[in-house]
Amino acid sequence: MGTANDSSKDISDRLAEKHPKVVFVLGGPGSGKGTQCEKIVQHFGYTHLSAGDLLRAEKNSGSENGIMIQNMMNEGKIVPSEVTIKLLQKAMLDSGNDKFLIDGFPRNEENRAAFEALTKIEPEFVLYFNCPEKEMERRILNRNQGREDDNIETIRKRFKVFLESSLPVIEYYKGKGKVREIDAAKPVEEVFEEVKAIFNPKVPKVPKDENVEGRCVCCAIL
């Protein structure tokens, strides 16, 4: 009888065979990343996966895994990275797509290291929506979603957690040249123009040079 580790390895192997293109999407609360993810899905055919949404759906499913997640949340514990990663892997396989926006994950360095170790997948790049705290506060307080946690004190705590946890992840990928930073304080359409330029870079024109062909032949001979 197979073990949980065998099952995890199997799903990782099947996913790796697809050679998926993964983009991590990070930004503070109210940075507008959710809106931009919707636009990227529409324009570029990515599948949008929110780690938080997957955990909530699993928690509400009544499954053994869901009950464990519910209990951990009730006790104020952080759900282990492996649980979130397995949910992401399953969603990626079930989607039938090979291009993914993973929103709100990795939330910290431990998430990041676990994702790469378990999936053997490195992101193509990290899309970072950088927005000043005051602007994010204004947006969250003005939106009409009726969220219980949208008061000023809680917003500031969430922002502080984002800075302390996620910025080291951003710095790690900056060191690998993989961060694409967006000025998210601009209006939605202006932000999306920046996003489009990242997902659909213009192919540079080859300069006209009458000796190009000659050089290519020389290189070929060499």
N, CA and C atoms as a LAMMPS dump frame, in Angstrom:
ITEM: TIMESTEP
0
ITEM: NUMBER OF ATOMS
666
ITEM: BOX BOUNDS ff ff ff
-5.0000000000000000e+02 5.0000000000000000e+02
-5.0000000000000000e+02 5.0000000000000000e+02
-5.0000000000000000e+02 5.0000000000000000e+02
ITEM: ATOMS id mol type element x y z
1 1 1 N 0.847 -1.19 0
2 1 2 C 0 0 0
3 1 3 C 0.889 1.249 0
4 2 1 N 0.563 2.231 -0.864
5 2 2 C 1.422 3.407 -1.01
6 2 3 C 1.312 4.337 0.186
7 3 1 N 2.349 5.083 0.445
8 3 2 C 2.356 6.036 1.559
9 3 3 C 1.98 7.417 1.036
10 4 1 N 1.77 8.343 1.993
11 4 2 C 1.45 9.728 1.615
12 4 3 C 2.593 10.337 0.823
13 5 1 N 3.83 9.957 1.189
14 5 2 C 4.99 10.479 0.47
15 5 3 C 5.003 9.996 -0.979
16 6 1 N 4.611 8.709 -1.181
17 6 2 C 4.535 8.183 -2.55
18 6 3 C 3.528 8.976 -3.364
19 7 1 N 2.375 9.272 -2.736
20 7 2 C 1.317 10.024 -3.405
21 7 3 C 1.8 11.415 -3.776
22 8 1 N 2.519 12.063 -2.818
23 8 2 C 3.053 13.403 -3.056
24 8 3 C 4.069 13.387 -4.189
25 9 1 N 4.911 12.341 -4.205
26 9 2 C 5.918 12.216 -5.259
27 9 3 C 5.253 12.011 -6.611
28 10 1 N 4.183 11.198 -6.622
29 10 2 C 3.477 10.912 -7.862
30 10 3 C 2.895 12.185 -8.472
31 11 1 N 2.238 13.001 -7.639
32 11 2 C 1.632 14.231 -8.152
33 11 3 C 2.703 15.22 -8.602
34 12 1 N 3.831 15.244 -7.891
35 12 2 C 4.934 16.124 -8.281
36 12 3 C 5.527 15.7 -9.62
37 13 1 N 5.682 14.374 -9.815
38 13 2 C 6.232 13.858 -11.076
39 13 3 C 5.303 14.161 -12.243
40 14 1 N 3.992 13.942 -12.022
41 14 2 C 3.028 14.191 -13.103
42 14 3 C 2.988 15.663 -13.485
43 15 1 N 3.111 16.522 -12.476
44 15 2 C 3.102 17.96 -12.736
45 15 3 C 4.377 18.392 -13.45
46 16 1 N 5.51 17.854 -13.016
47 16 2 C 6.797 18.209 -13.626
48 16 3 C 6.832 17.825 -15.112
49 17 1 N 6.147 16.736 -15.46
50 17 2 C 6.114 16.293 -16.864
51 17 3 C 5.43 17.31 -17.767
52 18 1 N 4.544 18.117 -17.19
53 18 2 C 3.835 19.139 -17.969
54 18 3 C 4.695 20.372 -18.223
55 19 1 N 5.833 20.481 -17.499
56 19 2 C 6.698 21.666 -17.57
57 19 3 C 5.881 22.952 -17.446
58 20 1 N 5.147 23.091 -16.356
59 20 2 C 4.261 24.262 -16.231
60 20 3 C 5.034 25.567 -16.076
61 21 1 N 4.408 26.628 -16.574
62 21 2 C 4.951 27.978 -16.417
63 21 3 C 4.237 28.605 -15.222
64 22 1 N 5.006 28.924 -14.179
65 22 2 C 4.429 29.443 -12.939
66 22 3 C 4.902 30.868 -12.699
67 23 1 N 3.943 31.744 -12.389
68 23 2 C 4.257 33.12 -11.999
69 23 3 C 3.687 33.342 -10.6
70 24 1 N 4.542 33.699 -9.655
71 24 2 C 4.074 34.049 -8.324
72 24 3 C 3.595 35.505 -8.36
73 25 1 N 2.437 35.769 -7.752
74 25 2 C 1.889 37.126 -7.722
75 25 3 C 1.838 37.59 -6.265
76 26 1 N 2.617 38.618 -5.95
77 26 2 C 2.699 39.106 -4.576
78 26 3 C 2.383 40.603 -4.507
79 27 1 N 1.824 41.004 -3.391
80 27 2 C 1.488 42.407 -3.166
81 27 3 C 0.728 42.516 -1.865
82 28 1 N 0.794 43.656 -1.232
83 28 2 C 0.111 43.849 0.044
84 28 3 C -1.398 43.856 -0.109
85 29 1 N -2.135 43.811 1.008
86 29 2 C -3.598 43.865 0.957
87 29 3 C -4.066 45.191 0.355
88 30 1 N -4.893 45.119 -0.699
89 30 2 C -5.355 46.339 -1.362
90 30 3 C -4.447 46.817 -2.476
91 31 1 N -3.452 45.995 -2.843
92 31 2 C -2.529 46.398 -3.923
93 31 3 C -3.154 46.233 -5.31
94 32 1 N -4.307 45.551 -5.375
95 32 2 C -4.994 45.395 -6.661
96 32 3 C -4.577 44.174 -7.439
97 33 1 N -3.839 43.257 -6.807
98 33 2 C -3.336 42.1 -7.557
99 33 3 C -4.453 41.183 -8.037
100 34 1 N -5.539 41.09 -7.267
101 34 2 C -6.655 40.237 -7.679
102 34 3 C -7.285 40.709 -8.972
103 35 1 N -7.505 42.01 -9.065
104 35 2 C -8.07 42.61 -10.282
105 35 3 C -7.152 42.377 -11.476
106 36 1 N -5.863 42.558 -11.262
107 36 2 C -4.905 42.376 -12.355
108 36 3 C -4.81 40.911 -12.775
109 37 1 N -4.928 39.993 -11.816
110 37 2 C -4.907 38.566 -12.145
111 37 3 C -6.071 38.216 -13.072
112 38 1 N -7.257 38.783 -12.804
113 38 2 C -8.42 38.542 -13.666
114 38 3 C -8.126 38.984 -15.095
115 39 1 N -7.478 40.113 -15.24
116 39 2 C -7.169 40.638 -16.566
117 39 3 C -6.123 39.776 -17.273
118 40 1 N -5.142 39.295 -16.518
119 40 2 C -4.106 38.428 -17.102
120 40 3 C -4.737 37.128 -17.601
121 41 1 N -5.665 36.581 -16.815
122 41 2 C -6.377 35.359 -17.221
123 41 3 C -7.103 35.591 -18.54
124 42 1 N -7.819 36.71 -18.648
125 42 2 C -8.596 37.014 -19.851
126 42 3 C -7.708 37.23 -21.074
127 43 1 N -6.607 37.927 -20.884
128 43 2 C -5.771 38.31 -22.031
129 43 3 C -4.707 37.285 -22.405
130 44 1 N -4.212 36.525 -21.427
131 44 2 C -3.056 35.666 -21.696
132 44 3 C -3.285 34.184 -21.413
133 45 1 N -4.512 33.823 -21.006
134 45 2 C -4.861 32.405 -20.884
135 45 3 C -4.255 31.663 -19.711
136 46 1 N -3.877 32.396 -18.69
137 46 2 C -3.352 31.741 -17.477
138 46 3 C -4.509 31.23 -16.613
139 47 1 N -4.217 30.276 -15.746
140 47 2 C -5.152 29.861 -14.702
141 47 3 C -4.736 30.538 -13.406
142 48 1 N -5.698 31.196 -12.749
143 48 2 C -5.427 31.95 -11.524
144 48 3 C -5.717 31.063 -10.315
145 49 1 N -4.72 30.817 -9.497
146 49 2 C -4.89 30.013 -8.289
147 49 3 C -4.562 30.853 -7.064
148 50 1 N -5.536 30.997 -6.185
149 50 2 C -5.318 31.713 -4.927
150 50 3 C -5.13 30.691 -3.814
151 51 1 N -3.967 30.728 -3.172
152 51 2 C -3.687 29.779 -2.09
153 51 3 C -4.737 29.907 -0.983
154 52 1 N -5.124 31.142 -0.65
155 52 2 C -6.121 31.367 0.395
156 52 3 C -7.472 30.773 0.033
157 53 1 N -7.894 30.961 -1.232
158 53 2 C -9.185 30.42 -1.687
159 53 3 C -9.183 28.895 -1.647
160 54 1 N -8.068 28.283 -2.053
161 54 2 C -7.973 26.816 -2.046
162 54 3 C -8.057 26.265 -0.621
163 55 1 N -7.389 26.939 0.31
164 55 2 C -7.441 26.502 1.713
165 55 3 C -8.856 26.642 2.278
166 56 1 N -9.517 27.764 1.957
167 56 2 C -10.881 27.972 2.457
168 56 3 C -11.836 26.929 1.89
169 57 1 N -11.693 26.631 0.586
170 57 2 C -12.565 25.642 -0.054
171 57 3 C -12.359 24.263 0.56
172 58 1 N -11.101 23.921 0.818
173 58 2 C -10.798 22.612 1.416
174 58 3 C -11.334 22.557 2.848
175 59 1 N -11.179 23.657 3.569
176 59 2 C -11.661 23.735 4.956
177 59 3 C -13.171 23.497 5.01
178 60 1 N -13.886 24.056 4.029
179 60 2 C -15.351 23.96 4.012
180 60 3 C -15.869 22.665 3.385
181 61 1 N -14.957 21.851 2.852
182 61 2 C -15.375 20.639 2.135
183 61 3 C -15.81 19.511 3.075
184 62 1 N -15.381 19.591 4.337
185 62 2 C -15.723 18.532 5.287
186 62 3 C -14.827 17.308 5.178
187 63 1 N -13.807 17.367 4.318
188 63 2 C -12.879 16.244 4.17
189 63 3 C -11.99 16.151 5.402
190 64 1 N -11.291 15.032 5.51
191 64 2 C -10.364 14.843 6.636
192 64 3 C -9.317 15.949 6.652
193 65 1 N -8.812 16.262 5.464
194 65 2 C -7.833 17.339 5.308
195 65 3 C -8.448 18.677 5.711
196 66 1 N -9.712 18.889 5.298
197 66 2 C -10.413 20.137 5.598
198 66 3 C -10.627 20.337 7.09
199 67 1 N -10.958 19.246 7.784
200 67 2 C -11.168 19.319 9.236
201 67 3 C -9.853 19.668 9.939
202 68 1 N -8.755 19.076 9.448
203 68 2 C -7.436 19.375 10.016
204 68 3 C -7.104 20.868 9.825
205 69 1 N -7.396 21.397 8.621
206 69 2 C -7.141 22.821 8.339
207 69 3 C -7.996 23.695 9.256
208 70 1 N -9.275 23.336 9.403
209 70 2 C -10.199 24.078 10.26
210 70 3 C -9.685 24.122 11.706
211 71 1 N -9.259 22.977 12.203
212 71 2 C -8.762 22.898 13.579
213 71 3 C -7.516 23.76 13.781
214 72 1 N -6.627 23.728 12.793
215 72 2 C -5.389 24.518 12.899
216 72 3 C -5.714 26.01 12.905
217 73 1 N -6.653 26.408 12.027
218 73 2 C -7.028 27.823 11.959
219 73 3 C -7.699 28.256 13.264
220 74 1 N -8.547 27.387 13.815
221 74 2 C -9.238 27.706 15.071
222 74 3 C -8.255 27.899 16.219
223 75 1 N -7.138 27.157 16.152
224 75 2 C -6.121 27.248 17.208
225 75 3 C -5.085 28.338 16.93
226 76 1 N -5.313 29.067 15.821
227 76 2 C -4.4 30.152 15.462
228 76 3 C -3.066 29.678 14.928
229 77 1 N -3.022 28.424 14.483
230 77 2 C -1.777 27.87 13.942
231 77 3 C -1.699 28.112 12.438
232 78 1 N -0.463 28.142 11.934
233 78 2 C -0.243 28.305 10.495
234 78 3 C -0.323 26.932 9.843
235 79 1 N -1.092 26.843 8.77
236 79 2 C -1.222 25.576 8.037
237 79 3 C 0.135 25.236 7.418
238 80 1 N 0.621 23.994 7.573
239 80 2 C 1.934 23.63 7.014
240 80 3 C 2.028 23.888 5.511
241 81 1 N 3.2 24.312 5.07
242 81 2 C 3.417 24.594 3.647
243 81 3 C 3.012 23.423 2.77
244 82 1 N 3.342 22.208 3.232
245 82 2 C 3.087 21.02 2.415
246 82 3 C 1.601 20.877 2.081
247 83 1 N 0.729 21.231 3.035
248 83 2 C -0.723 21.126 2.809
249 83 3 C -1.154 22.081 1.694
250 84 1 N -0.705 23.33 1.792
251 84 2 C -1.052 24.331 0.774
252 84 3 C -0.481 23.936 -0.582
253 85 1 N 0.75 23.45 -0.604
254 85 2 C 1.405 23.08 -1.864
255 85 3 C 0.674 21.921 -2.534
256 86 1 N 0.229 20.931 -1.752
257 86 2 C -0.522 19.809 -2.323
258 86 3 C -1.826 20.282 -2.961
259 87 1 N -2.489 21.241 -2.305
260 87 2 C -3.725 21.8 -2.868
261 87 3 C -3.436 22.538 -4.176
262 88 1 N -2.338 23.274 -4.201
263 88 2 C -1.941 23.979 -5.426
264 88 3 C -1.613 22.985 -6.55
265 89 1 N -0.866 21.929 -6.203
266 89 2 C -0.494 20.922 -7.207
267 89 3 C -1.73 20.247 -7.804
268 90 1 N -2.672 19.878 -6.932
269 90 2 C -3.89 19.221 -7.403
270 90 3 C -4.678 20.15 -8.33
271 91 1 N -4.799 21.413 -7.93
272 91 2 C -5.528 22.391 -8.754
273 91 3 C -4.844 22.594 -10.102
274 92 1 N -3.509 22.587 -10.108
275 92 2 C -2.765 22.756 -11.356
276 92 3 C -3.012 21.578 -12.302
277 93 1 N -2.968 20.365 -11.753
278 93 2 C -3.215 19.171 -12.573
279 93 3 C -4.655 19.131 -13.076
280 94 1 N -5.596 19.45 -12.191
281 94 2 C -7.019 19.379 -12.548
282 94 3 C -7.405 20.411 -13.603
283 95 1 N -6.648 21.515 -13.668
284 95 2 C -7.012 22.605 -14.588
285 95 3 C -6.818 22.234 -16.06
286 96 1 N -5.869 21.325 -16.319
287 96 2 C -5.559 20.985 -17.71
288 96 3 C -4.721 22.046 -18.417
289 97 1 N -4.399 23.128 -17.714
290 97 2 C -3.597 24.204 -18.299
291 97 3 C -2.127 23.994 -17.94
292 98 1 N -1.236 24.78 -18.562
293 98 2 C 0.186 24.684 -18.205
294 98 3 C 0.773 26.051 -17.859
295 99 1 N -0.123 27.051 -17.657
296 99 2 C 0.328 28.403 -17.29
297 99 3 C -0.476 28.865 -16.073
298 100 1 N 0.235 29.237 -15.008
299 100 2 C -0.449 29.511 -13.743
300 100 3 C 0.029 30.791 -13.074
301 101 1 N -0.952 31.544 -12.543
302 101 2 C -0.675 32.653 -11.641
303 101 3 C -0.957 32.139 -10.243
304 102 1 N 0.047 32.081 -9.396
305 102 2 C -0.169 31.644 -8.011
306 102 3 C -0.159 32.891 -7.138
307 103 1 N -1.345 33.205 -6.644
308 103 2 C -1.618 34.479 -5.979
309 103 3 C -1.519 34.334 -4.46
310 104 1 N -0.709 35.209 -3.848
311 104 2 C -0.602 35.221 -2.389
312 104 3 C 0.236 34.087 -1.827
313 105 1 N 1.088 33.532 -2.643
314 105 2 C 1.972 32.436 -2.216
315 105 3 C 3.211 32.495 -3.095
316 106 1 N 4.399 32.302 -2.541
317 106 2 C 4.729 31.978 -1.149
318 106 3 C 4.619 33.201 -0.238
319 107 1 N 4.063 32.971 0.946
320 107 2 C 3.883 34.054 1.91
321 107 3 C 5.152 34.326 2.708
322 108 1 N 6.076 33.372 2.706
323 108 2 C 7.314 33.544 3.476
324 108 3 C 8.403 32.643 2.881
325 109 1 N 9.595 32.76 3.424
326 109 2 C 10.745 32.012 2.902
327 109 3 C 10.545 30.5 3.043
328 110 1 N 9.902 30.076 4.126
329 110 2 C 9.682 28.639 4.322
330 110 3 C 8.751 28.082 3.239
331 111 1 N 7.69 28.845 2.91
332 111 2 C 6.788 28.48 1.799
333 111 3 C 7.574 28.327 0.498
334 112 1 N 8.416 29.314 0.244
335 112 2 C 9.163 29.34 -1.024
336 112 3 C 10.069 28.124 -1.164
337 113 1 N 10.846 27.856 -0.104
338 113 2 C 11.786 26.733 -0.151
339 113 3 C 11.032 25.408 -0.277
340 114 1 N 9.913 25.286 0.446
341 114 2 C 9.133 24.044 0.393
342 114 3 C 8.526 23.834 -0.989
343 115 1 N 8.026 24.909 -1.605
344 115 2 C 7.421 24.789 -2.942
345 115 3 C 8.44 24.273 -3.952
346 116 1 N 9.626 24.878 -3.958
347 116 2 C 10.645 24.466 -4.932
348 116 3 C 11.136 23.049 -4.645
349 117 1 N 11.25 22.697 -3.36
350 117 2 C 11.742 21.359 -3.003
351 117 3 C 10.721 20.28 -3.365
352 118 1 N 9.435 20.546 -3.088
353 118 2 C 8.404 19.527 -3.311
354 118 3 C 7.989 19.41 -4.776
355 119 1 N 7.919 20.54 -5.467
356 119 2 C 7.413 20.515 -6.854
357 119 3 C 8.525 20.449 -7.889
358 120 1 N 9.742 20.809 -7.489
359 120 2 C 10.877 20.926 -8.43
360 120 3 C 10.596 21.978 -9.511
361 121 1 N 9.759 22.952 -9.158
362 121 2 C 9.394 24.017 -10.101
363 121 3 C 9.903 25.343 -9.558
364 122 1 N 10.597 26.097 -10.404
365 122 2 C 10.965 27.473 -10.078
366 122 3 C 10.063 28.39 -10.88
367 123 1 N 9.61 29.512 -10.291
368 123 2 C 8.754 30.411 -11.059
369 123 3 C 9.505 31.039 -12.229
370 124 1 N 8.761 31.316 -13.304
371 124 2 C 9.355 32.066 -14.418
372 124 3 C 9.792 33.438 -13.912
373 125 1 N 8.884 34.05 -13.144
374 125 2 C 9.207 35.315 -12.486
375 125 3 C 8.185 35.575 -11.388
376 126 1 N 8.439 36.634 -10.608
377 126 2 C 7.535 37.058 -9.539
378 126 3 C 6.976 38.415 -9.938
379 127 1 N 5.656 38.509 -10.005
380 127 2 C 4.994 39.771 -10.314
381 127 3 C 4.67 40.446 -8.981
382 128 1 N 5.348 41.55 -8.713
383 128 2 C 5.213 42.213 -7.408
384 128 3 C 4.503 43.556 -7.581
385 129 1 N 3.298 43.638 -7.016
386 129 2 C 2.522 44.877 -7.073
387 129 3 C 2.87 45.73 -5.863
388 130 1 N 3.72 46.721 -6.1
389 130 2 C 4.222 47.578 -5.033
390 130 3 C 3.319 48.803 -4.904
391 131 1 N 2.737 48.969 -3.73
392 131 2 C 1.786 50.055 -3.52
393 131 3 C 2.007 50.652 -2.137
394 132 1 N 2 52.003 -2.02
395 132 2 C 2.205 52.628 -0.702
396 132 3 C 1.108 52.212 0.286
397 133 1 N 1.49 52.121 1.541
398 133 2 C 0.545 51.673 2.578
399 133 3 C -0.683 52.568 2.638
400 134 1 N -0.506 53.888 2.546
401 134 2 C -1.645 54.818 2.643
402 134 3 C -2.653 54.569 1.528
403 135 1 N -2.159 54.285 0.324
404 135 2 C -3.06 54.022 -0.811
405 135 3 C -3.804 52.707 -0.609
406 136 1 N -3.118 51.695 -0.099
407 136 2 C -3.779 50.411 0.151
408 136 3 C -4.85 50.56 1.23
409 137 1 N -4.536 51.34 2.268
410 137 2 C -5.528 51.601 3.324
411 137 3 C -6.776 52.256 2.725
412 138 1 N -6.55 53.275 1.895
413 138 2 C -7.672 54.013 1.295
414 138 3 C -8.549 53.076 0.474
415 139 1 N -7.92 52.234 -0.342
416 139 2 C -8.676 51.323 -1.204
417 139 3 C -9.5 50.327 -0.4
418 140 1 N -8.884 49.751 0.637
419 140 2 C -9.582 48.726 1.419
420 140 3 C -10.765 49.336 2.174
421 141 1 N -10.571 50.519 2.734
422 141 2 C -11.645 51.156 3.492
423 141 3 C -12.789 51.603 2.583
424 142 1 N -12.471 51.897 1.321
425 142 2 C -13.493 52.38 0.384
426 142 3 C -14.264 51.266 -0.307
427 143 1 N -13.705 50.05 -0.352
428 143 2 C -14.382 49 -1.1
429 143 3 C -15.584 48.488 -0.301
430 144 1 N -16.558 48 -1.017
431 144 2 C -17.816 47.616 -0.375
432 144 3 C -17.981 46.111 -0.298
433 145 1 N -16.961 45.423 0.184
434 145 2 C -17.03 43.962 0.265
435 145 3 C -17.534 43.497 1.63
436 146 1 N -17.674 44.446 2.541
437 146 2 C -18.215 44.094 3.848
438 146 3 C -17.365 43.12 4.646
439 147 1 N -16.063 43.092 4.38
440 147 2 C -15.209 42.161 5.123
441 147 3 C -15.05 42.621 6.561
442 148 1 N -15.18 41.693 7.47
443 148 2 C -15.09 42.023 8.902
444 148 3 C -13.706 42.521 9.286
445 149 1 N -12.681 42.072 8.515
446 149 2 C -11.309 42.431 8.912
447 149 3 C -10.829 43.71 8.23
448 150 1 N -11.785 44.471 7.629
449 150 2 C -11.381 45.691 6.933
450 150 3 C -11.479 46.934 7.82
451 151 1 N -10.943 46.87 9.026
452 151 2 C -10.825 48.091 9.829
453 151 3 C -9.357 48.491 9.847
454 152 1 N -9.137 49.761 10.177
455 152 2 C -7.801 50.347 9.992
456 152 3 C -6.717 49.596 10.767
457 153 1 N -7.033 49.184 11.994
458 153 2 C -6.033 48.502 12.819
459 153 3 C -5.644 47.152 12.206
460 154 1 N -6.66 46.421 11.759
461 154 2 C -6.401 45.106 11.172
462 154 3 C -5.667 45.234 9.852
463 155 1 N -6.023 46.252 9.057
464 155 2 C -5.352 46.484 7.774
465 155 3 C -3.853 46.69 8.009
466 156 1 N -3.542 47.508 9.014
467 156 2 C -2.132 47.806 9.29
468 156 3 C -1.376 46.574 9.78
469 157 1 N -2.069 45.717 10.545
470 157 2 C -1.438 44.466 10.983
471 157 3 C -1.155 43.57 9.785
472 158 1 N -2.119 43.473 8.863
473 158 2 C -1.945 42.638 7.665
474 158 3 C -0.784 43.153 6.81
475 159 1 N -0.691 44.483 6.727
476 159 2 C 0.391 45.08 5.947
477 159 3 C 1.743 44.786 6.585
478 160 1 N 1.782 44.868 7.924
479 160 2 C 3.027 44.591 8.657
480 160 3 C 3.459 43.134 8.448
481 161 1 N 2.48 42.222 8.517
482 161 2 C 2.774 40.802 8.301
483 161 3 C 3.315 40.592 6.89
484 162 1 N 2.686 41.276 5.896
485 162 2 C 3.152 41.157 4.513
486 162 3 C 4.609 41.604 4.401
487 163 1 N 4.928 42.748 4.989
488 163 2 C 6.298 43.275 4.908
489 163 3 C 7.3 42.309 5.545
490 164 1 N 6.96 41.837 6.729
491 164 2 C 7.901 40.973 7.457
492 164 3 C 8.066 39.607 6.799
493 165 1 N 6.98 39.069 6.239
494 165 2 C 7.018 37.705 5.707
495 165 3 C 7.38 37.631 4.227
496 166 1 N 6.743 38.489 3.427
497 166 2 C 6.869 38.347 1.968
498 166 3 C 8.059 39.084 1.373
499 167 1 N 8.476 40.183 1.988
500 167 2 C 9.598 40.932 1.405
501 167 3 C 10.882 40.106 1.299
502 168 1 N 11.197 39.236 2.286
503 168 2 C 12.382 38.383 2.1
504 168 3 C 12.276 37.472 0.867
505 169 1 N 11.051 37.034 0.538
506 169 2 C 10.839 36.217 -0.667
507 169 3 C 11.141 37.049 -1.91
508 170 1 N 10.649 38.289 -1.909
509 170 2 C 10.873 39.187 -3.044
510 170 3 C 12.367 39.465 -3.199
511 171 1 N 13.046 39.7 -2.08
512 171 2 C 14.493 39.962 -2.132
513 171 3 C 15.251 38.743 -2.661
514 172 1 N 14.827 37.547 -2.261
515 172 2 C 15.463 36.317 -2.745
516 172 3 C 15.382 36.236 -4.273
517 173 1 N 14.192 36.466 -4.8
518 173 2 C 14.029 36.358 -6.258
519 173 3 C 14.64 37.548 -7.002
520 174 1 N 14.739 38.692 -6.328
521 174 2 C 15.454 39.825 -6.939
522 174 3 C 16.903 39.425 -7.194
523 175 1 N 17.478 38.688 -6.239
524 175 2 C 18.857 38.228 -6.375
525 175 3 C 19.043 37.291 -7.55
526 176 1 N 17.947 36.672 -7.993
527 176 2 C 17.999 35.764 -9.151
528 176 3 C 17.507 36.444 -10.423
529 177 1 N 17.243 37.751 -10.321
530 177 2 C 16.784 38.512 -11.492
531 177 3 C 15.379 38.156 -11.944
532 178 1 N 14.543 37.711 -11.003
533 178 2 C 13.219 37.205 -11.39
534 178 3 C 12.054 38.07 -10.932
535 179 1 N 12.311 39.239 -10.381
536 179 2 C 11.206 40.078 -9.903
537 179 3 C 10.831 41.116 -10.96
538 180 1 N 9.53 41.202 -11.269
539 180 2 C 8.987 42.221 -12.172
540 180 3 C 8.103 43.117 -11.303
541 181 1 N 8.636 44.276 -10.967
542 181 2 C 7.94 45.163 -10.015
543 181 3 C 7.042 46.145 -10.753
544 182 1 N 5.808 46.265 -10.257
545 182 2 C 4.799 47.131 -10.867
546 182 3 C 4.444 48.247 -9.888
547 183 1 N 4.316 49.473 -10.409
548 183 2 C 3.837 50.578 -9.58
549 183 3 C 2.319 50.455 -9.501
550 184 1 N 1.84 49.863 -8.409
551 184 2 C 0.417 49.538 -8.283
552 184 3 C -0.422 50.689 -7.747
553 185 1 N 0.182 51.865 -7.54
554 185 2 C -0.582 53.016 -7.05
555 185 3 C -1.343 53.701 -8.182
556 186 1 N -1.011 53.375 -9.421
557 186 2 C -1.655 53.992 -10.584
558 186 3 C -3.073 53.439 -10.774
559 187 1 N -3.876 54.091 -11.625
560 187 2 C -5.206 53.557 -11.953
561 187 3 C -5.1 52.166 -12.586
562 188 1 N -6.176 51.386 -12.465
563 188 2 C -6.192 49.983 -12.893
564 188 3 C -5.688 49.791 -14.32
565 189 1 N -6.191 50.591 -15.258
566 189 2 C -5.81 50.385 -16.672
567 189 3 C -4.351 50.717 -16.921
568 190 1 N -3.841 51.722 -16.222
569 190 2 C -2.417 52.075 -16.382
570 190 3 C -1.535 50.959 -15.825
571 191 1 N -1.964 50.394 -14.703
572 191 2 C -1.223 49.27 -14.127
573 191 3 C -1.213 48.102 -15.104
574 192 1 N -2.355 47.844 -15.742
575 192 2 C -2.428 46.704 -16.656
576 192 3 C -1.568 46.912 -17.908
577 193 1 N -1.378 48.157 -18.309
578 193 2 C -0.474 48.418 -19.438
579 193 3 C 0.943 47.954 -19.089
580 194 1 N 1.348 48.218 -17.837
581 194 2 C 2.67 47.746 -17.383
582 194 3 C 2.719 46.226 -17.351
583 195 1 N 1.617 45.63 -16.877
584 195 2 C 1.541 44.172 -16.784
585 195 3 C 1.626 43.549 -18.179
586 196 1 N 0.887 44.112 -19.118
587 196 2 C 0.887 43.578 -20.494
588 196 3 C 2.283 43.584 -21.1
589 197 1 N 3.027 44.644 -20.809
590 197 2 C 4.39 44.746 -21.349
591 197 3 C 5.286 43.629 -20.806
592 198 1 N 4.978 43.149 -19.599
593 198 2 C 5.771 42.065 -19
594 198 3 C 5.396 40.721 -19.614
595 199 1 N 4.096 40.5 -19.805
596 199 2 C 3.631 39.208 -20.321
597 199 3 C 3.737 39.107 -21.844
598 200 1 N 3.828 40.251 -22.491
599 200 2 C 3.888 40.24 -23.951
600 200 3 C 4.987 41.182 -24.424
601 201 1 N 6.252 40.871 -24.082
602 201 2 C 7.347 41.781 -24.448
603 201 3 C 7.508 41.883 -25.955
604 202 1 N 7.812 43.089 -26.387
605 202 2 C 8.011 43.285 -27.827
606 202 3 C 9.317 42.636 -28.256
607 203 1 N 9.276 41.981 -29.418
608 203 2 C 10.483 41.345 -29.949
609 203 3 C 11.35 42.443 -30.547
610 204 1 N 12.583 42.565 -30.091
611 204 2 C 13.439 43.623 -30.649
612 204 3 C 13.723 43.399 -32.12
613 205 1 N 13.729 44.509 -32.85
614 205 2 C 14.007 44.409 -34.286
615 205 3 C 15.493 44.15 -34.507
616 206 1 N 15.781 43.294 -35.49
617 206 2 C 17.175 43.028 -35.844
618 206 3 C 17.648 44.183 -36.71
619 207 1 N 18.715 44.867 -36.311
620 207 2 C 19.182 45.997 -37.113
621 207 3 C 19.634 45.551 -38.494
622 208 1 N 19.308 46.404 -39.473
623 208 2 C 19.72 46.083 -40.851
624 208 3 C 21.224 46.261 -40.97
625 209 1 N 21.856 45.276 -41.557
626 209 2 C 23.304 45.324 -41.732
627 209 3 C 23.635 44.448 -42.927
628 210 1 N 24.165 45.053 -43.954
629 210 2 C 24.399 44.292 -45.181
630 210 3 C 25.434 43.194 -44.987
631 211 1 N 26.19 43.253 -43.884
632 211 2 C 27.209 42.22 -43.677
633 211 3 C 26.747 41.088 -42.762
634 212 1 N 25.47 41.171 -42.321
635 212 2 C 24.98 40.172 -41.362
636 212 3 C 25.092 38.773 -41.939
637 213 1 N 24.631 38.637 -43.191
638 213 2 C 24.655 37.303 -43.787
639 213 3 C 26.079 36.776 -43.898
640 214 1 N 26.978 37.677 -44.271
641 214 2 C 28.371 37.274 -44.409
642 214 3 C 28.95 36.799 -43.09
643 215 1 N 28.585 37.525 -42.01
644 215 2 C 29.095 37.145 -40.689
645 215 3 C 28.544 35.79 -40.266
646 216 1 N 27.259 35.565 -40.572
647 216 2 C 26.642 34.287 -40.194
648 216 3 C 27.35 33.127 -40.888
649 217 1 N 27.675 33.323 -42.153
650 217 2 C 28.364 32.25 -42.897
651 217 3 C 29.709 31.978 -42.274
652 218 1 N 30.415 33.069 -41.914
653 218 2 C 31.74 32.897 -41.293
654 218 3 C 31.616 32.131 -39.994
655 219 1 N 30.59 32.527 -39.193
656 219 2 C 30.4 31.853 -37.911
657 219 3 C 30.095 30.4 -38.111
658 220 1 N 29.298 30.115 -39.167
659 220 2 C 28.918 28.73 -39.438
660 220 3 C 30.143 27.908 -39.823
661 221 1 N 31.022 28.532 -40.607
662 221 2 C 32.24 27.81 -41.039
663 221 3 C 33.131 27.55 -39.842
664 222 1 N 33.228 28.602 -38.943
665 222 2 C 34.071 28.43 -37.758
666 222 3 C 33.48 27.385 -36.837
